[in-house]
Amino acid sequence: MNIVIIEDEPIIRNELKILLENALYEVTLIESFDHAADCVLQTRADLILLDLNLPGISGLDICTQIREKSEIPIIFLTSRTSSMDELTGMLKGGDDYITKPYQAPLLLARIAAVLKRTNPSASNEVSILKVKEVELNLARGCICYKEKKAELTKNELKILHYLFLHAGEIVSRLDLVEYLWDNQVFIDDNTLSVNVTRIRGKLKLIGIEDFIETKRGMGYRI
């Protein structure tokens, strides 16, 4: 699956690229916006993440230009939060509208949902991460093992998502706290410990023992 990113902020653009590539998507970056619609149509895009506030042209205009020739799914990803902007985006042909700052796991879940809805033949495996027969379902917000599943809170899902993306590596507690902070969720070191304890309790209930390993003085590893 190839996702095209049309975003003028380099930091956000690169952050999205890393996030999507870690989720096993192919990524194409559009960095020149005057002919963005033509550039998109020349790629084999399966979905477009499109900002509204772009230099020299509105994302709404780019959406209109694309819709004249293609039904490629378009998700607006923007800092504009008014209901009128959202309504206009959907009327212009957008398939979803997500405001910044976005939550990484929820963004991935929304992308998977749009792809599934607009391309029923596409596999939804990109919304499922698997380590040691344990599956993290981002779209459903749960963890599964041998036909059993446990529902996760928003913070639990974010913590597990980060650990799954770095499976086999030691993830420091600081990295986890900063990851959650960057996604606009305040979580201190003690709150992290409480969440990990709750996750372990849920894993135990569905038959998963010793999945999250504590490396004293270093962090966690799965």
Residue pairs with C-beta under 8 A, 6 or more apart in sequence:
1 25
1 26
1 46
1 47
1 115
1 122
1 126
2 25
2 26
2 27
2 28
2 43
2 44
2 45
2 46
2 47
3 20
3 25
3 26
3 27
3 28
3 45
3 46
3 47
3 48
3 49
3 111
4 27
4 28
4 29
4 30
4 40
4 43
4 45
4 47
4 48
4 49
5 13
5 16
5 17
5 20
5 27
5 28
5 29
5 30
5 48
5 49
6 30
6 33
6 36
6 40
6 48
6 49
6 50
6 51
6 54
6 59
6 62
7 13
7 16
7 49
7 51
7 77
8 33
8 51
8 53
8 54
8 55
9 51
12 100
13 29
13 31
16 27
16 49
16 77
17 27
17 29
19 104
19 107
19 108
20 27
21 27
22 165
23 108
23 126
23 129
23 165
24 126
25 126
28 43
28 45
30 36
30 39
30 40
32 39
33 54
33 55
33 56
33 57
33 62
34 56
34 57
36 54
36 57
36 62
37 62
37 65
37 66
37 69
40 48
40 62
40 66
40 70
40 72
41 66
41 69
41 70
45 72
46 72
46 73
46 115
46 119
46 122
47 72
47 73
47 74
47 75
47 111
47 114
47 115
47 118
48 66
48 72
48 73
48 74
48 75
49 75
49 77
49 111
50 59
50 62
50 63
50 74
50 75
50 76
50 77
50 94
51 59
51 76
51 77
51 78
52 58
52 59
52 60
52 76
52 78
52 80
52 85
52 89
53 59
53 78
53 79
53 80
54 62
59 76
59 78
60 88
60 89
60 92
63 74
63 76
63 89
63 92
63 93
63 94
64 92
64 93
66 72
66 74
66 93
67 92
67 93
71 118
73 95
73 114
73 115
73 118
73 119
74 93
74 94
74 95
75 94
75 95
75 96
75 97
75 98
75 110
75 111
75 114
76 86
76 89
76 94
76 96
76 97
76 98
77 98
77 100
77 102
77 107
78 85
78 89
78 97
78 98
78 99
78 100
79 99
79 100
80 99
81 99
85 97
86 97
89 97
90 97
95 114
95 117
95 118
96 110
96 113
96 114
98 107
98 110
101 183
101 184
102 183
103 154
103 158
103 183
103 184
103 185
104 158
104 161
104 183
105 138
105 141
105 157
105 158
105 161
108 126
108 127
108 138
109 127
109 138
109 139
109 141
111 126
111 127
112 124
112 126
112 127
112 138
112 139
113 139
115 122
115 124
115 126
116 122
116 124
124 139
127 137
127 138
127 139
128 135
128 136
128 137
128 138
128 139
129 135
129 136
129 138
129 161
129 164
129 165
130 136
131 164
131 167
131 222
132 211
132 222
133 145
133 146
134 143
134 144
134 145
134 203
134 208
134 211
135 143
135 144
135 145
136 143
136 144
136 157
136 160
136 161
136 164
137 143
137 144
137 149
138 157
138 161
141 151
141 152
141 154
141 157
142 149
142 150
142 151
142 152
143 149
143 150
143 152
143 160
143 202
143 203
143 206
144 150
144 206
145 203
145 206
145 207
145 208
146 206
146 207
148 206
148 207
149 206
150 202
150 203
150 205
150 206
152 160
152 199
152 202
153 195
153 198
154 185
155 180
155 185
155 187
155 191
155 195
156 195
156 198
156 199
156 202
158 179
158 180
158 183
158 185
159 176
159 180
159 192
159 195
159 196
159 199
160 199
162 171
162 175
162 176
162 179
163 171
163 212
163 220
163 221
163 222
164 222
167 222
168 221
168 222
169 221
170 215
170 218
170 219
170 220
170 221
171 219
171 220
171 221
172 218
172 219
173 189
173 192
173 219
173 220
174 219
175 219
176 192
176 219
176 220
177 187
177 188
177 189
177 192
180 186
180 187
180 192
181 187
187 195
196 212
196 220
199 212
200 211
200 212
203 209
203 211
203 212
211 222
212 220
212 221
212 222
213 220
213 221
213 222
214 220
215 221
